[in-house]
Amino acid sequence: MCKKPVLLATRAIFVTLKVLLVVGALWFTVACMSGGGAGSSAASKDGRHAPFKEWQVIDTATGRPVSLDQWTALLLQQDIIYLGEEHHNRFHIDAAMTLLRRLKAEGRTPALAMEMFGWDGQAALDQYLFGSEMNRQEFLKAVRWQQNWGGSYEDYEPLVRLAKEQHWAVDAMNPPKPLVRIVAKNGLAQAESDPMMVQWGMKDEAIVDDPIYRTRILQQLQACHGGGADSLYQTMFEASMVRDEGMAKTLVHRLNQIRSGSNTMAGPLVSYTGGGHIQYNLPVPKRVARRLTDQVRQVSVYMTSFEVGRIDRGRRADVEKAVRLSLRSTENFSGDR
């Protein structure tokens, strides 16, 4: 997926379908997959927009503020919380830290799943989290950070450090990069016979070609890589499907472990990926719901950023449009599933 340049952000917007949260330098929008009525952002009694305030939570269905405790209560009811970030945005990582600490304060033991780690680094990740004395450089080499993600580890280190301190599980969400590259190069049909598909448990997985997902992803691929052949877009699309299906598989495996355990305070499962993997609830959340035989309660928190001092009418309109689009897609998603 195409990475758009991040605005000079010293604020972060989290838009979900149910609640809009303005937290200090952070602005959350939360989208519940149970749907709800469309509405505007915070409005004054005379119908004009009231200014957003720090640490304010706004129900996008009514335009009315709700308390942080009410928002937390919503999160505590979920099996899975999807956080969609702009990559390497420290405000989004701060927001995730705030959410995780709030869950801990409520006596919960959340599990964390991160796109930034690949399956081929899971053993090293577990070793590092639960008692290993390896230093940072040893850890990054063992977890194959540069091969699977790259960029500054310091951006994401606070999440890993918090999980290590609290003895929380962290799941590597991404299928190994070499596996994804084989699909992108040769296409899914040919890749299915590759030994790596067996090695990583994807040989017999259902890779569902959802029509709405196909339309969205191909539009984005063509916008980012204009002028390519149809065959190129097709194999890139198939690689995207494999990644998202692999992420869904990882989340379902962890959720089933949480559900089958004896700890009633375990969970929720917090998924931390780029926003593209939860857009319109299609890439990962819908695949998770499909894989589960019973109902799943999940909420998507889509994070974006704005330049300081630039919450003007145009930007506000953009946010409201994003909320309305997310709301419609959630309603089409049909209930909690």
C-alpha positions as CSV (number, residue, x, y, z in Angstrom):
1,M,0.0,0.0,0.0
2,C,1.1,3.5,-0.8
3,K,2.6,5.5,2.2
4,K,1.3,9.0,2.1
5,P,3.5,11.7,3.6
6,V,2.6,12.5,7.2
7,L,1.6,16.1,8.0
8,L,3.8,18.0,10.4
9,A,1.9,16.4,13.2
10,T,2.0,17.5,16.8
11,R,-1.6,16.3,17.2
12,A,-3.2,12.9,16.4
13,I,-6.7,12.2,15.3
14,F,-8.3,8.9,16.2
15,V,-11.6,8.5,14.3
16,T,-13.7,5.5,15.1
17,L,-17.3,5.1,14.3
18,K,-18.7,5.4,17.8
19,V,-16.5,7.9,19.7
20,L,-14.3,10.8,18.9
21,L,-11.6,11.3,21.6
22,V,-9.5,14.5,21.9
23,V,-6.7,13.5,24.3
24,G,-4.2,16.2,25.1
25,A,-2.2,16.4,21.9
26,L,-4.1,13.4,20.6
27,W,-7.4,13.1,18.9
28,F,-9.1,9.7,18.7
29,T,-11.9,8.5,16.5
30,V,-13.3,5.1,17.4
31,A,-15.3,3.0,15.0
32,C,-17.4,0.2,16.4
33,M,-18.3,-2.6,14.1
34,S,-21.8,-2.7,15.5
35,G,-22.6,0.4,13.5
36,G,-24.7,3.4,14.6
37,G,-26.3,6.5,13.3
38,A,-24.4,9.1,11.4
39,G,-23.8,12.4,13.0
40,S,-21.6,15.4,13.2
41,S,-18.7,16.2,15.4
42,A,-19.0,18.3,18.5
43,A,-21.6,21.0,17.9
44,S,-22.7,23.9,20.0
45,K,-26.3,24.5,21.0
46,D,-26.8,27.0,18.1
47,G,-25.8,24.4,15.6
48,R,-22.3,25.7,14.9
49,H,-19.2,23.7,15.6
50,A,-17.9,24.0,19.1
51,P,-14.1,23.9,19.5
52,F,-12.5,20.6,20.2
53,K,-11.0,20.4,23.7
54,E,-8.1,18.4,25.0
55,W,-9.1,15.2,26.8
56,Q,-12.6,15.4,25.4
57,V,-14.5,12.4,24.1
58,I,-17.2,13.0,21.6
59,D,-19.8,10.5,20.5
60,T,-19.9,11.0,16.7
61,A,-23.5,9.6,16.6
62,T,-24.8,12.4,18.8
63,G,-22.1,15.1,18.8
64,R,-22.1,15.0,22.6
65,P,-19.1,14.6,24.9
66,V,-18.8,11.4,26.9
67,S,-16.3,10.7,29.7
68,L,-13.1,8.8,29.4
69,D,-14.6,6.3,31.7
70,Q,-17.5,5.7,29.3
71,W,-15.0,5.3,26.5
72,T,-12.9,2.9,28.5
73,A,-16.1,0.9,29.3
74,L,-16.6,0.4,25.6
75,L,-13.1,-0.8,25.1
76,L,-13.4,-3.2,28.0
77,Q,-16.3,-4.9,26.3
78,Q,-14.3,-5.8,23.2
79,D,-12.5,-9.0,22.3
80,I,-10.2,-7.1,19.9
81,I,-9.2,-3.5,19.6
82,Y,-7.7,-2.5,16.3
83,L,-5.3,0.5,16.4
84,G,-4.5,1.8,12.9
85,E,-1.4,4.1,12.9
86,E,0.5,6.3,10.6
87,H,3.9,4.5,10.6
88,H,6.6,6.0,12.9
89,N,4.3,8.6,14.3
90,R,5.2,8.9,18.0
91,F,1.9,10.5,18.9
92,H,0.1,7.3,17.8
93,I,2.5,5.2,19.8
94,D,1.8,7.4,22.8
95,A,-1.9,6.9,22.3
96,A,-1.5,3.1,22.2
97,M,0.5,3.3,25.4
98,T,-2.2,5.4,27.1
99,L,-4.8,2.8,26.0
100,L,-2.8,-0.1,27.2
101,R,-2.1,1.5,30.6
102,R,-5.8,2.3,31.0
103,L,-6.7,-1.4,30.4
104,K,-4.1,-2.4,33.0
105,A,-5.5,0.1,35.5
106,E,-8.8,-1.7,35.1
107,G,-7.2,-4.9,36.1
108,R,-7.0,-6.4,32.6
109,T,-4.1,-8.3,31.1
110,P,-4.2,-7.2,27.4
111,A,-2.3,-9.1,24.7
112,L,-0.6,-7.1,22.0
113,A,-0.1,-8.0,18.3
114,M,2.2,-5.9,16.1
115,E,2.6,-5.6,12.4
116,M,6.2,-4.6,12.9
117,F,7.3,-8.1,13.6
118,G,7.3,-11.1,11.3
119,W,6.4,-14.7,12.2
120,D,10.1,-15.7,11.6
121,G,11.0,-13.5,14.6
122,Q,8.3,-14.8,17.0
123,A,10.7,-17.1,18.9
124,A,13.2,-14.4,19.5
125,L,10.4,-12.0,20.5
126,D,9.1,-14.4,23.1
127,Q,12.6,-15.0,24.4
128,Y,13.2,-11.3,24.7
129,L,9.9,-10.6,26.5
130,F,10.1,-13.4,29.0
131,G,13.5,-13.5,30.7
132,S,16.2,-13.2,28.1
133,E,19.3,-11.2,28.9
134,M,20.0,-10.3,25.2
135,N,20.7,-6.6,24.6
136,R,18.9,-4.4,22.1
137,Q,21.2,-5.1,19.2
138,E,21.1,-8.8,19.8
139,F,17.3,-8.7,20.0
140,L,16.9,-6.7,16.8
141,K,19.2,-9.1,14.9
142,A,17.4,-12.2,16.3
143,V,14.0,-10.8,15.6
144,R,15.0,-9.9,12.0
145,W,13.9,-6.3,12.4
146,Q,15.7,-4.9,9.4
147,Q,14.5,-7.7,7.1
148,N,10.8,-7.6,8.3
149,W,10.3,-3.9,9.0
150,G,13.3,-1.6,9.0
151,G,13.4,2.0,10.1
152,S,13.8,3.2,13.7
153,Y,13.1,0.6,16.3
154,E,13.1,3.3,18.9
155,D,9.7,4.5,17.6
156,Y,8.1,1.2,18.6
157,E,10.3,0.2,21.5
158,P,8.0,1.8,24.2
159,L,5.3,-0.7,23.3
160,V,7.7,-3.7,23.5
161,R,9.2,-2.4,26.7
162,L,5.8,-2.0,28.3
163,A,4.8,-5.5,27.4
164,K,8.1,-6.9,28.7
165,E,7.7,-5.0,32.0
166,Q,4.1,-6.3,32.4
167,H,4.8,-9.8,31.1
168,W,2.2,-9.4,28.3
169,A,2.2,-11.6,25.2
170,V,3.2,-9.9,21.9
171,D,2.3,-11.6,18.7
172,A,4.3,-11.0,15.5
173,M,1.5,-10.4,13.0
174,N,3.2,-10.3,9.6
175,P,3.9,-13.4,7.5
176,P,7.6,-13.5,6.7
177,K,8.7,-11.0,4.1
178,P,10.2,-13.7,1.8
179,L,6.8,-15.5,1.7
180,V,5.0,-12.3,0.8
181,R,7.6,-11.5,-1.9
182,I,7.1,-14.9,-3.6
183,V,3.4,-14.1,-3.9
184,A,4.0,-10.6,-5.2
185,K,6.5,-11.9,-7.8
186,N,4.8,-15.1,-9.0
187,G,1.2,-14.8,-8.0
188,L,-0.8,-16.9,-5.4
189,A,-1.5,-19.9,-7.6
190,Q,2.2,-20.5,-8.2
191,A,3.3,-19.6,-4.7
192,E,0.9,-22.2,-3.2
193,S,3.3,-24.9,-4.3
194,D,6.3,-23.2,-2.6
195,P,7.6,-25.0,0.5
196,M,7.4,-21.8,2.5
197,M,3.6,-21.9,2.3
198,V,3.8,-25.3,4.1
199,Q,6.5,-24.1,6.5
200,W,4.4,-21.1,7.7
201,G,1.0,-22.9,7.8
202,M,-0.5,-21.0,4.8
203,K,-0.8,-23.9,2.4
204,D,-4.3,-24.9,3.4
205,E,-5.5,-21.5,4.5
206,A,-8.5,-20.0,2.8
207,I,-7.3,-16.7,1.1
208,V,-10.7,-15.0,0.5
209,D,-10.9,-12.7,-2.5
210,D,-13.6,-10.3,-1.1
211,P,-15.0,-8.1,-4.0
212,I,-15.2,-4.9,-1.9
213,Y,-11.7,-5.4,-0.6
214,R,-10.4,-6.1,-4.1
215,T,-11.9,-2.8,-5.4
216,R,-10.4,-0.8,-2.5
217,I,-6.9,-2.3,-2.7
218,L,-6.6,-2.3,-6.5
219,Q,-7.6,1.4,-6.5
220,Q,-4.8,2.2,-4.0
221,L,-2.2,0.1,-5.8
222,Q,-3.0,1.7,-9.1
223,A,-2.8,5.2,-7.5
224,C,0.6,4.4,-6.0
225,H,2.1,2.4,-8.9
226,G,0.5,4.0,-12.0
227,G,1.3,2.6,-15.4
228,G,1.8,-1.0,-14.4
229,A,0.5,-4.0,-16.2
230,D,-2.7,-5.7,-14.9
231,S,-0.7,-8.8,-14.0
232,L,1.5,-6.7,-11.8
233,Y,-1.5,-5.3,-9.9
234,Q,-3.0,-8.7,-9.6
235,T,0.1,-10.3,-7.9
236,M,0.5,-7.3,-5.6
237,F,-3.1,-7.6,-4.7
238,E,-2.7,-11.3,-4.0
239,A,0.3,-10.5,-1.8
240,S,-1.8,-8.0,0.1
241,M,-4.5,-10.7,0.6
242,V,-1.9,-13.1,2.0
243,R,-0.6,-10.6,4.4
244,D,-4.0,-9.6,5.7
245,E,-5.2,-13.2,5.9
246,G,-2.0,-14.1,7.8
247,M,-2.6,-11.2,10.2
248,A,-6.2,-12.4,10.8
249,K,-4.9,-15.9,11.4
250,T,-2.5,-14.6,14.0
251,L,-5.2,-12.7,15.8
252,V,-7.7,-15.5,15.8
253,H,-5.1,-17.9,17.2
254,R,-4.4,-15.5,20.1
255,L,-8.1,-14.8,20.8
256,N,-8.9,-18.5,21.0
257,Q,-6.1,-18.9,23.5
258,I,-7.5,-16.0,25.6
259,R,-11.0,-17.5,25.4
260,S,-9.9,-21.0,26.4
261,G,-7.8,-19.8,29.4
262,S,-8.9,-19.6,33.0
263,N,-7.9,-15.9,33.5
264,T,-11.2,-14.0,33.3
265,M,-9.3,-10.7,33.2
266,A,-7.2,-11.7,30.2
267,G,-7.6,-9.5,27.1
268,P,-8.7,-7.6,25.2
269,L,-6.4,-8.3,22.3
270,V,-4.9,-5.1,21.0
271,S,-3.9,-5.1,17.3
272,Y,-1.3,-2.4,16.3
273,T,-0.9,-2.0,12.5
274,G,-0.9,0.7,9.9
275,G,-4.3,2.2,9.3
276,G,-4.5,0.6,5.9
277,H,-5.0,-2.8,7.4
278,I,-8.2,-1.8,9.2
279,Q,-9.7,0.7,6.7
280,Y,-13.4,0.2,6.2
281,N,-13.0,-2.8,8.6
282,L,-12.2,-4.8,5.4
283,P,-8.5,-6.0,5.3
284,V,-8.1,-7.7,8.8
285,P,-11.2,-7.2,10.9
286,K,-13.6,-8.8,8.4
287,R,-11.3,-11.7,7.9
288,V,-11.0,-12.2,11.7
289,A,-14.8,-12.3,11.9
290,R,-15.1,-14.8,9.1
291,R,-12.6,-17.2,10.8
292,L,-14.5,-17.3,14.1
293,T,-17.5,-19.6,14.5
294,D,-19.0,-17.4,17.3
295,Q,-19.6,-13.7,17.7
296,V,-16.6,-11.4,18.1
297,R,-16.8,-8.0,19.7
298,Q,-14.3,-5.7,18.0
299,V,-13.7,-2.0,17.5
300,S,-11.4,-0.1,15.1
301,V,-9.6,3.0,16.1
302,Y,-8.2,4.8,13.0
303,M,-5.5,7.3,13.7
304,T,-4.5,10.3,11.5
305,S,-2.7,13.5,12.1
306,F,-3.1,17.2,11.6
307,E,-0.7,20.2,11.6
308,V,-0.7,22.3,14.7
309,G,-3.1,25.2,14.5
310,R,-4.8,23.8,11.3
311,I,-8.0,22.4,12.7
312,D,-10.0,24.7,10.4
313,R,-13.3,24.1,8.6
314,G,-11.7,22.2,5.8
315,R,-9.8,19.8,8.1
316,R,-12.9,19.4,10.3
317,A,-14.9,18.6,7.2
318,D,-12.4,16.0,6.2
319,V,-12.6,14.3,9.6
320,E,-16.4,14.3,9.5
321,K,-16.3,12.8,6.0
322,A,-14.0,10.1,7.2
323,V,-16.3,9.3,10.1
324,R,-19.4,9.1,7.8
325,L,-17.6,6.8,5.3
326,S,-16.4,4.6,8.1
327,L,-19.9,4.5,9.6
328,R,-21.5,3.4,6.3
329,S,-18.9,0.7,5.8
330,T,-19.5,-0.6,9.3
331,E,-23.2,-0.7,8.8
332,N,-22.6,-2.7,5.6
333,F,-20.4,-5.1,7.7
334,S,-23.6,-6.2,9.5
335,G,-23.5,-6.0,13.2
336,D,-20.7,-7.3,15.6
337,R,-19.6,-9.8,13.0
